[in-house]
Amino acid sequence: MSLLKVEDVFKLFPVRPDIFGRAKKFVHAVDGVSFSVEEGEIFGVIGESGCGKTTLARLIVGLIDYDRGSIKIKGEEVSEVKRLDVERFRRTVQMVPQDPVMAFNPRKTIKHFLTRPLLLHGGLGREEAVSRAHQLLEEVSLTPADFFLDRYPHELSVGQRQRVLIARALSLNPDLLVADEPVSYLDVSVRGQIINLLKEVHKKRRITVLLISHDLSVVYHLCSRIAVMYLGKVVEILDARDLFSKSLHPYTQALVSSFSVGFGISRGERIVLKGEVPSPIEPPSGCRFHPRCSFATDVCRKLEPKPLFSDGRLVACHLYDRL
C-alpha cells in the first residue's frame, strides 16, 4: 500500500520581474515529478546539487505549496490537510533538515527544542513533554538525557545536534519521515553512526522514510528503491540493489561511474559528462539530459521522453534499450 503518492507535481519560482512586478521567467525546480512510496519503505531520491531534491522534500512536508499536481499521504491531499487541520498534518509527516547548525535557535535549550512540538501539536502537558523528551534522547543514544536537556546547541557537536534533530522529528510519532541530506554535514566517522541510527529507528518503528541524498553509498545501504532526479525531473526509478550493476539511464550510469572510481568498484570505463548542468530557468528542449549525453540523437533533442516501465522499473530515455 502506498503511504506517499506524488503525481505530476510542478513547482516554479518566479524570477526577473518586470517593471510592473510580473515575472517573465521561472526556475523549473520540480517539473512533473511522479513516484510512490510504500508503507514501511525507505525510498531514496538522488541527484546533483540543484536538481530539485530539497524543493521536493519541502513540498511533501508542506513548507511550500506546489503549483499543480497532487501529493497524497495516506490518501489525503497534502494541501488540503495542511489547510484544514495543521496539527494533524504535523503528526503525519516530519522532516529532518540537512543543516544541523542553522536548524537551532542558539538562545534556546535542547529541552525547549524537543518539548515545543509536543506542547503545540502533541497535546501533552509540561511534565509529560519533558518525560517524553528524555525518552527521545535515549532513543537516539544521547545519554544521560538530563545532561543534554539543559544544554544549548553550541555545547553539542554537529553529530549530536543531528541526533537531536532526528529525535525532534520522531517526537510526534509521524507516519512519514523526510530526511534531507541527513549526513552531508558530518565527518565520515560520524556518518556511519547516523546511518545506523536511521536503520534502527526504521526497524523499531516501521516508519516510512523518504531519504534525500547525493551520496550513492548512503541510499544504496539504506533504501529499497531509488529515484534519480535531473534538472527537476525523475529520470529513473530502480531497486537499490540494481544501482551499481543494472542502471538504465545514461545519467544514472554516469553518477555510478564517478562514484565507482573513487571506491574501487569495477564498472567498466568511466563516463565523463560533457559541459555544465543547463539552467533551470531555460531548460533544454526534448530530453533535458541530451546536452551532456554521449548517446543523444535528434529525437532526444526534439522530443521529451515519456517515462516507460521496463521489468517493473521506470526510465525516461528514448535509447535505454540500446545502451
C-alpha positions as CSV (number, residue, x, y, z in Angstrom):
1,M,0.0,0.0,0.0
2,S,1.4,3.4,-1.0
3,L,1.7,5.8,2.0
4,L,3.1,8.6,-0.2
5,K,1.9,9.3,-3.7
6,V,3.4,12.1,-5.8
7,E,1.7,12.7,-9.2
8,D,2.8,15.1,-11.8
9,V,3.9,17.8,-9.3
10,F,5.2,21.1,-10.5
11,K,6.9,23.9,-8.6
12,L,8.2,27.0,-10.5
13,F,9.8,30.0,-8.8
14,P,9.3,33.4,-10.5
15,V,12.5,35.4,-11.3
16,R,13.4,38.6,-13.0
17,P,10.2,40.6,-12.5
18,D,9.4,43.4,-15.0
19,I,8.7,47.0,-14.0
20,F,5.1,46.0,-13.1
21,G,6.3,43.3,-10.8
22,R,5.3,40.4,-13.1
23,A,7.7,37.6,-13.5
24,K,8.9,36.9,-17.1
25,K,10.8,33.7,-16.4
26,F,10.6,30.9,-13.9
27,V,13.0,28.4,-12.2
28,H,11.7,25.0,-13.0
29,A,12.6,23.5,-9.6
30,V,10.2,20.5,-9.7
31,D,8.8,19.8,-13.2
32,G,6.3,17.0,-13.5
33,V,7.6,14.6,-10.8
34,S,5.7,11.3,-10.1
35,F,6.5,8.4,-7.8
36,S,5.0,6.5,-4.9
37,V,6.5,5.2,-1.6
38,E,5.1,2.1,0.1
39,E,4.2,1.9,3.7
40,G,7.3,1.0,5.8
41,E,9.7,1.5,2.9
42,I,12.9,3.6,2.9
43,F,12.8,5.3,-0.5
44,G,15.8,7.3,-1.8
45,V,16.0,10.4,-4.0
46,I,19.4,11.2,-5.5
47,G,20.9,13.7,-8.0
48,E,23.3,16.5,-8.3
49,S,23.0,19.7,-6.3
50,G,20.3,21.9,-7.8
51,C,18.3,19.1,-9.3
52,G,15.2,19.8,-7.1
53,K,15.6,17.3,-4.3
54,T,15.3,19.7,-1.4
55,T,12.4,21.6,-3.1
56,L,10.6,18.3,-3.5
57,A,11.1,17.5,0.2
58,R,9.8,20.9,1.3
59,L,6.7,20.4,-0.9
60,I,6.0,17.0,0.7
61,V,6.2,18.3,4.2
62,G,4.1,21.4,3.4
63,L,6.7,24.1,3.9
64,I,5.9,25.4,0.4
65,D,2.9,24.9,-1.9
66,Y,3.1,23.2,-5.2
67,D,1.7,24.9,-8.3
68,R,-0.1,21.9,-9.7
69,G,-0.2,18.1,-9.4
70,S,-1.0,16.0,-6.4
71,I,0.8,14.9,-3.3
72,K,-1.1,12.5,-1.1
73,I,-0.1,11.0,2.3
74,K,-2.3,8.1,3.4
75,G,-4.7,9.0,0.6
76,E,-5.2,12.6,1.7
77,E,-4.1,15.6,-0.3
78,V,-1.3,17.5,1.5
79,S,-2.5,20.9,0.5
80,E,-6.0,20.2,1.9
81,V,-4.9,18.6,5.2
82,K,-2.4,21.3,5.9
83,R,-5.1,24.0,5.3
84,L,-7.9,22.3,7.3
85,D,-6.0,20.6,10.2
86,V,-2.4,21.6,10.5
87,E,-1.9,19.9,13.9
88,R,-2.9,16.5,12.4
89,F,-0.7,17.1,9.4
90,R,2.3,17.8,11.6
91,R,1.7,14.5,13.4
92,T,1.6,12.7,10.0
93,V,4.9,13.9,8.4
94,Q,8.1,15.4,9.9
95,M,11.3,16.5,8.3
96,V,15.0,16.1,9.4
97,P,16.7,19.2,7.8
98,Q,20.1,19.0,6.3
99,D,21.8,21.7,8.3
100,P,22.3,20.7,12.0
101,V,23.7,24.1,12.8
102,M,21.2,26.6,11.4
103,A,18.2,24.5,12.4
104,F,18.5,25.5,16.1
105,N,17.7,28.8,17.9
106,P,21.0,29.4,19.7
107,R,19.2,31.1,22.6
108,K,17.0,28.1,23.4
109,T,18.0,24.9,25.2
110,I,17.6,21.4,23.8
111,K,14.7,20.9,26.3
112,H,12.8,23.7,24.6
113,F,13.6,22.4,21.2
114,L,12.2,18.9,21.9
115,T,9.2,19.9,24.1
116,R,7.8,22.6,21.9
117,P,6.3,20.4,19.2
118,L,4.9,18.1,22.0
119,L,3.2,21.1,23.6
120,L,1.9,22.6,20.4
121,H,0.9,19.5,18.5
122,G,1.2,16.5,20.8
123,G,-1.4,17.5,23.4
124,L,1.0,16.9,26.3
125,G,1.4,19.0,29.5
126,R,4.8,20.3,30.6
127,E,5.8,17.4,32.7
128,E,4.7,14.8,30.2
129,A,6.6,16.7,27.4
130,V,9.8,16.7,29.4
131,S,9.4,13.0,30.2
132,R,8.9,12.3,26.5
133,A,12.0,14.4,25.6
134,H,14.0,12.1,28.0
135,Q,12.8,9.0,26.1
136,L,13.6,10.6,22.7
137,L,17.1,11.4,23.7
138,E,17.7,7.9,24.9
139,E,16.2,6.5,21.7
140,V,18.9,8.5,19.6
141,S,21.6,7.4,22.1
142,L,22.2,10.8,23.8
143,T,22.6,9.7,27.4
144,P,22.3,10.6,30.1
145,A,19.3,12.6,28.9
146,D,19.5,15.1,31.8
147,F,23.0,16.1,30.7
148,F,21.7,17.1,27.2
149,L,18.3,18.6,28.0
150,D,19.7,21.8,29.7
151,R,22.5,22.3,27.1
152,Y,22.5,24.9,24.4
153,P,23.1,23.9,20.7
154,H,26.7,25.4,20.7
155,E,27.6,23.0,23.5
156,L,26.9,19.9,21.3
157,S,28.9,18.5,18.5
158,V,27.5,18.6,15.0
159,G,26.8,14.8,15.2
160,Q,25.0,15.2,18.5
161,R,22.9,18.0,17.0
162,Q,21.9,15.8,14.1
163,R,20.7,13.2,16.7
164,V,18.6,15.9,18.4
165,L,17.1,16.8,15.0
166,I,16.1,13.1,14.4
167,A,14.7,12.9,18.0
168,R,12.5,16.0,17.4
169,A,11.3,14.7,14.0
170,L,10.2,11.5,15.8
171,S,8.6,13.3,18.7
172,L,5.0,13.2,17.3
173,N,5.3,9.6,16.0
174,P,4.9,10.6,12.3
175,D,3.9,8.1,9.6
176,L,6.4,9.6,7.2
177,L,9.9,10.9,7.9
178,V,11.5,13.0,5.3
179,A,15.3,13.1,5.8
180,D,17.0,15.8,3.7
181,E,20.7,15.1,3.4
182,P,21.0,13.9,7.0
183,V,24.7,13.1,6.9
184,S,26.1,15.7,4.4
185,Y,27.4,18.0,7.2
186,L,29.0,15.2,9.2
187,D,32.5,13.7,9.3
188,V,33.0,10.3,7.7
189,S,33.4,8.6,11.1
190,V,30.1,10.1,12.4
191,R,28.1,9.4,9.2
192,G,28.1,5.7,9.8
193,Q,26.7,6.2,13.3
194,I,23.8,8.3,11.9
195,I,23.1,5.8,9.1
196,N,23.0,3.0,11.7
197,L,20.7,5.2,13.9
198,L,18.3,5.7,11.0
199,K,18.3,1.9,10.3
200,E,17.5,1.2,14.0
201,V,14.7,3.8,14.0
202,H,13.2,2.3,10.9
203,K,13.4,-1.2,12.2
204,K,12.0,-0.4,15.6
205,R,9.1,1.9,14.5
206,R,8.5,0.5,10.9
207,I,8.3,4.2,9.9
208,T,8.2,5.2,6.2
209,V,11.3,7.2,5.2
210,L,11.9,9.4,2.2
211,L,15.7,9.9,2.1
212,I,17.2,12.8,0.1
213,S,20.9,12.5,-0.7
214,H,23.6,13.0,-3.3
215,D,25.7,10.2,-1.7
216,L,25.1,7.0,-3.6
217,S,26.6,4.8,-0.8
218,V,24.0,6.2,1.7
219,V,21.0,5.4,-0.4
220,Y,22.4,2.1,-1.5
221,H,22.8,0.9,2.1
222,L,19.6,2.3,3.5
223,C,17.0,2.3,0.7
224,S,14.9,-0.4,-1.0
225,R,14.2,1.7,-4.1
226,I,15.8,4.9,-5.5
227,A,14.5,7.7,-7.7
228,V,17.1,9.6,-9.8
229,M,16.4,13.3,-10.4
230,Y,18.0,15.6,-13.1
231,L,17.1,19.2,-13.6
232,G,13.7,18.9,-11.9
233,K,12.6,15.6,-13.4
234,V,12.8,12.0,-12.3
235,V,14.7,10.1,-15.0
236,E,14.8,6.7,-13.4
237,I,13.4,4.6,-10.5
238,L,15.1,1.4,-9.7
239,D,15.8,-1.1,-6.9
240,A,18.8,-0.1,-4.8
241,R,20.4,-3.5,-5.4
242,D,20.5,-2.7,-9.1
243,L,22.1,0.8,-8.8
244,F,25.7,-0.3,-9.4
245,S,25.1,-3.0,-11.9
246,K,21.8,-2.6,-13.8
247,S,21.0,1.1,-14.1
248,L,19.4,2.0,-17.4
249,H,19.5,5.8,-17.8
250,P,22.8,7.4,-19.1
251,Y,22.7,9.9,-16.3
252,T,22.4,7.3,-13.6
253,Q,25.2,5.3,-15.2
254,A,27.4,8.5,-15.2
255,L,26.7,9.0,-11.4
256,V,27.6,5.4,-10.7
257,S,30.7,5.6,-12.8
258,S,32.1,8.7,-11.0
259,F,31.3,7.1,-7.6
260,S,32.7,3.7,-8.5
261,V,36.1,5.1,-9.5
262,G,36.6,6.6,-6.0
263,F,35.5,3.4,-4.2
264,G,37.4,0.9,-6.4
265,I,34.2,-0.7,-7.8
266,S,34.7,-2.2,-11.2
267,R,32.0,-0.8,-13.6
268,G,33.8,-0.6,-16.9
269,E,35.2,2.6,-18.5
270,R,34.5,5.8,-16.6
271,I,31.7,8.0,-18.1
272,V,32.7,11.7,-18.2
273,L,29.8,14.1,-18.7
274,K,30.1,16.9,-21.1
275,G,29.7,20.6,-20.2
276,E,27.7,22.0,-17.3
277,V,24.2,21.4,-15.9
278,P,21.8,23.6,-18.0
279,S,20.0,26.5,-16.4
280,P,16.7,25.5,-14.7
281,I,15.3,28.9,-15.9
282,E,15.7,27.8,-19.5
283,P,15.8,24.0,-19.5
284,P,16.7,22.3,-22.8
285,S,14.1,21.2,-25.2
286,G,13.5,17.4,-25.6
287,C,15.4,15.3,-23.1
288,R,16.9,17.6,-20.5
289,F,20.0,15.5,-20.3
290,H,20.7,15.5,-24.0
291,P,23.3,18.4,-24.0
292,R,25.6,16.2,-21.7
293,C,24.7,12.8,-23.1
294,S,27.2,11.0,-25.4
295,F,24.4,8.9,-26.9
296,A,22.0,11.7,-27.8
297,T,20.3,11.7,-31.2
298,D,18.0,14.1,-33.0
299,V,14.9,12.6,-31.3
300,C,16.5,13.3,-27.9
301,R,16.9,17.0,-28.8
302,K,13.4,17.4,-30.1
303,L,11.1,15.1,-28.1
304,E,10.9,14.8,-24.3
305,P,11.0,11.1,-23.4
306,K,7.9,9.8,-21.6
307,P,8.7,7.6,-18.5
308,L,8.5,3.9,-19.5
309,F,8.4,0.8,-17.4
310,S,10.9,-1.9,-18.0
311,D,10.8,-5.0,-15.8
312,G,8.8,-3.1,-13.2
313,R,11.2,-0.1,-13.3
314,L,10.8,3.4,-14.6
315,V,13.2,5.0,-17.1
316,A,12.8,8.2,-19.1
317,C,15.1,7.7,-22.1
318,H,14.5,7.2,-25.8
319,L,17.5,4.9,-26.1
320,Y,17.7,3.0,-22.8
321,D,17.2,-0.4,-24.5
322,R,20.1,0.2,-27.0
323,L,22.7,1.3,-24.4
